[in-house]
Amino acid sequence: MIIPDWLKKAKDTIPVWMEKVSAGGETGRFKFCVNGRTMTGEKATLGFSCFALRIFYTIGLWDKLDSGKKSEWIKFLQSFQSADGAFIDPPILENCDSWKERLKRILLRRKGHRGISQRQAVLNAETKQAIATLAQVGAQAAYPFQDFPQHPDGIRKYLKGLDWSQPWSAGGQAAALATFIKNEAPRFLSSEEAELLLKEAVNFFGNSADPETGAWFLGPRPAHYQLINGAMKVLTALDWLECEIPYPEQLIDKCLSSLPVQEGCHIVDYVYVLYRCSIMTDYRRNEIISYLKNILDMIPHHYQHDGAFSYHKTHNQTRYYGVKIARPLRQSDLQATFLLCFAIAMISVVSEIDDLRWKVIRP
């Protein structure tokens, strides 16, 4: 596939936009967007730094940094690790738990599901993202994160207790656990103990996949987007655990049945599912390539005049883990730029886009 003209332009303008959102003065500190940031959006930085590093890695800017700048950025991310091992960005953590989330948690517990607080969910997600981002560039947290089950029965209980009627959310929590098992458990457990945790997680995902759709859920079949977005999260877990996808052909069928909603997360999740499944099988290969071409044609609608990508067609992302970080303006944002660069990198591998050498990360 020949690289589209708009993508040729984006290759040049995205690095320029990254300079605009660089906070300056401290390597690794970035603003979420150029204009309209809220007070919380002005202060938050951990997740934004992770997005920026992943963009740098994907489009080849990381390789161009000198070793000193790389080391400074890594140390900047490591500085967010708290005494208990979690990665914390106070402006986000202090504003993430609403009364609606607390009510939802109570209802989930009555139904027998893990009703962890929004605060804990954010801690897990931020810690997972920081650990995964550091691992992408060959680094680690300053010291091991240990706040997850450390025995096979605890792994099994945790995974079974998630609310799999909402696979997008449950899959995200499961993916965080898989990241901790792979990256952190070997740092403080024996190799035999860490391997038992890994095998327990692999067994859970292998035995709980739905043979008809290839997805992971319990109860009535969820909405299509829930199936695919949830499967994306589980496939990231399987990637960390280095195990095969149970039903790749069924997942391909389900994914190809409709295009995603035109928003950053939906686009990248559908692409990721097809990318991962196409590694395992040539099933419907030509149809996958045609489908990904259609998605690639959707992405320039998110390409903004400032040179990068917006989460929505008409405006930037406004929330991060439910916290208001920016006003909606016709401008690019870090989250969307990372997500859509990631999607383009995966499409380029499957569709063999000429002259694009972007790298696929491990999310």
N, C-alpha and C positions, 0 to 999 in steps of 0.2 A: 504494500500500500504506500502511495506517495504521501508525504507529509503535507497536510493542508496549509494554505497560506496563513491562516489565522494562528496556527500553531507555530509556524516559523517566526511570526511576529512575537508570540507569547514567550518563546525561548529567550528572546532578547529583552523583553520588557519586565518579566518577572524578577530577574536579579535587580533591576533598577528599583522596582517597587519594594523589594526587600530592604534596600537601603533606606527608603522613606520610612518604613516602620521599625527600623533599628533604633532603639532608644538612645544608643550612644553612651559613652562613658564606662560601660561595663559589657564585656563580651558575653553574648547570650541573652541579653535583655531586649525584649521586643514589645512593641505596642500591637494590640490586636488589629487595629485598623487606623487609618490616618485621622479621621474626624469622628466626632459624635460619641466619644467614649464616656461612659458614666464614671462616677467616682470610684466604684469598685473596679470597673474595667481599666481605669487609670492605674490602680495599685496592683492588680493581679499580674502575675508574670510566669509562674511555673509552667502551666499548660501551653502558654503562648511560646515559651522558649522551646518546648518539645516540638510544637508544630513547626517552628522555624528551622530547627535542626533537621527535622525530617524532610522539609522542603530542600534545604541545602544538600542533604545526602541524595535525594531523588534526582535532582536536576544537575548534579555534578559540582556544585559550589563547595561542598565539604572537602573534596579532594584538592581544591585550589587554596584552601586555608593553610597558613603555615602551622607548624606543630605547636607553637606557643599559643596561638589563638584557639586551636582545638583543645589544648589542655585547659585554658581559661574557661571555655564554654562548658566542658565536662565538670570542672570544679564548681561552676555556677549552678548547674543542675544538682550536683551532689549536696550543695549547701542547703537545699530545701528539706533534707532528711532530718526528721526529729529524733529525739532521744529514744523513742520506742521503735524506730526503724521506718516509720511511714513517711511519705513525702507530703508536705503540707504547704499550701499557699493560703495563708490566713484570710485574705480578703474574700476568697471563694468559700472557704470552709465556714466562715462566720455568717454567711448569708444564704446557705443552701437548704436549710431545713425549715420548710413552711408547715403551717397547720394542716394543709391538705396532705402533705407527705406523711405526717404523723398519723392522720386518720387512716390513710391507705395502709400503713404498716399495721395498725390495730386490726383492720379487717383481714389482712393477709394472715395474721397469726391465728385468728379465729378459724380460718380455712385450713390451717395446718402448714402454711408455707413460711419460709424464712422471711420475716418482716424486718430486715435490717434497716436501720435509720438511713435517711438520705445522707446524713453526715458520714456514716460508715461507708455507704456506697461510693460517695465522692472520694473519701480517703483511699478506698481500694482502687478506684479507677485512676486517680492521680498517681498513686504509687505504682500501679501497673504501667501506666504510660511512661513514667520517668524511668523505670527499670528497663522497659522495652526499648526506649530511645537510647539509653546508655549502651545497652547490649548491641544495638545496631552499629555503633561505632567502636565496639570492642572494649567498652568500659563497664564498670559495675557501680552499684551503690557503695557508699563509703564503708558501710558494714551491713550484714545480712538483715533483710526484713523477715521476721519470724511469725507475724500475726496471721497464721492460717493453720488449718488442721495438719497435724504432723504424724498421724497414724492412718492406715488404710481405711479403718472403719469411720474415722472422722471425715475423710475425703468423700466416702460413699454417702454418709449422712448429709453432709453439706450439699452435695450436688443433687441428691434426691429431694432435699428440702426446698430447693429454689422453686419459684412459681413458674413452671413451664407452660402454663396457660398464656403467659406473656413471654414468648421465647426471645424477643429482642433484649429485654432487660435481664432475663435469666442467663441467656447466652453471654452477655457482657460480664456478669459476675463469674460465670464459669471460666471464661477466657482469662480473667484476672488470676483466678486460682491456678490455671495451667501455667501461666507466666511465672508465678511464684514457685511452683513445683520445679519447673525446669531451671530457672535461674538462681533461685535463692536456697532451696532445700539442700543442694549439694554443698553449700557453703557452711552448713552447721550440722548436718546429719551425715551418717556414714553413707557410703555409696549404695549399700544394700538397702538401707532405710529409704533413701531418696528414690531408688528404683521401685520399691513397693508402692510408694505414693503415685509415681508415674503410671505404673501398671493398673492401679485401681481407677485412675481417671480415664485411661484408655479403655478399660473394660466398660465403664459407665457409658461413655459416648458411643462405643460400638454396639452396646446392647439396647440403647434407648432411642436410636434413630428410627424414624418411621419408614418402613419399606416402600410405601406407596409414593411418598413425596421426597424422601431422602432427608427430611428436615427433623428437627427436634422440638417436640411439644407434647403436652398432656391434655386430655379432654377433647372437646370439639375442635376441629381444625381451625386455627386462627386465620385472620385476614392474610391475603397473599404477601403483603409487605412484611408482616410479622414473621412469616415463614422464612422469607429470604434474608431479611435483616438479622433474624435470630440465627439462621444457618451461617451467615457470614461470621458472627461472633464465635460460634462453635468451631468453624473451620480455622479461625486464628488459633484457637486452643489446640486443635489437632496438629497445626503447623508447629507450635512450640513442642508438643508431645511427640512429634515426628512419627505420626501414625497415619494409616490410610483412611480415606473417606469411605464410609460404609456403602453408600448408594449414590455414586457420582452421576450416573445416567439419569436417575430420577430427579436429582437436583437440577440438572441441566434442563430437563423437560419442564419442570416447574418454573424455572427462571425465564425460559424463552417464551412462556405463555403470555407475558405482558411486559411492557417497558416500565421502568421505575418512575415514581414521582420525581419531578424535576427539582430536586433539592440535593445538596451536597452529599449527605449520608446515604440517601437512597441510591444515588448514582454509583458511588464507590462500592457499596455493599453488593449490588447486582453484578458489577464488573468483577469483584473479588471472587464471588461464588463461581462464576464461569471460568475465570482465570485458574483457580485452584482445581476445579473439576477437569478442565481441559488438559492439565498436566498429567492426569491419571488415565485419560481415555481420549480417543479420536471421535467418539460418538458425536454426531451432528456437527462436526467441525466447521463445515462451510456455513451452516446456519448460525453458529456462534459468531463467526467472523462478520457475517452480515448484520447480526444483532448489535455487535460491538461497534460497527460502523455507524449504526443509527444512534447509539449512545454518544459516540464521538461527535456526531453532528449536533447533539444537544448541548455539549459543553461550551461552545462559543457564545451561547446565550448568557452564560455566566461571566464571560470575559468583559471586564469593565474598562472604562476609558483611562483609569489610572495604571493599568498594565498587568493586573492579576485577576483573581477570580472571586466572585461573591457567592455566598451560600445559596441565596435565592436568586432568581433571574433579575429581580428588580432592586434588591438591596442586600446588604451584609447580614451575617448572623448577628443576632442581638443578645443571645443568652448562652451561658456556659454552665452546664449542670444546673439549669434552672435559674441561674443568677443573671440579672440584667447587667450586661457589660457595655452595650452600645445602643445608640439610636439607629433606626433603620434608615440608611442612606444609600444612594446608588454608588456604591464603592466596593472595593475588594476587602477581604478579611483573611486572616491567617488560617483559620480552620478550613475554609473553602479552598484556599490556594493549596494547602497540603492535600486535602481529599481529592481534588480534581487533578493535581499533578500525579498523585498516586494512581488514580484511575487511568490517566493517559499512559503512564508507564506500563501498566498491566496490559492495556489494549495494544500498545506498541509491540509487546512480546508476542501476544497471540496472533495479531494481524500483521506482524513484521513490517512496521512502518519504517520507511527508509530514512536514514540520517537522523534518527532520534535514539540517543543512547542513555535515556533516563533509566534509573535503577528501581527495581521493585523492592520495597522494604518488607520487613516482617512486623506486622502491626501488633 
